[in-house]
């Protein structure tokens, strides 16, 4: 967030449970529809059904699923 703001990018946060109106000098938006309408890009921890209608705006980290729980071999 700090790097984006240093480049002059306006940062909005969607957090419906946060009581404050700002978080680290960024506006907090509690209404998801308003947030989606006002955002050009949405950075999310994961994709959820709530944001599928704006999938073209969403950047989310890929979730890798491990097929087995076996430990990796270690080099000695």
HELIX and SHEET records of a PDB file:
HELIX    1   1 UNK A    2  UNK A    6  1                                   5    
HELIX    2   2 UNK A   32  UNK A   38  1                                   7    
HELIX    3   3 UNK A   49  UNK A   57  5                                   9    
SHEET    1   A 3 UNK A  12  UNK A  14  0                                        
SHEET    2   A 3 UNK A  26  UNK A  29  1                                        
SHEET    3   A 3 UNK A  22  UNK A  23 -1                                        
SHEET    1   B 2 UNK A  42  UNK A  44  0                                        
SHEET    2   B 2 UNK A  58  UNK A  60  1                                        
END                                                                             
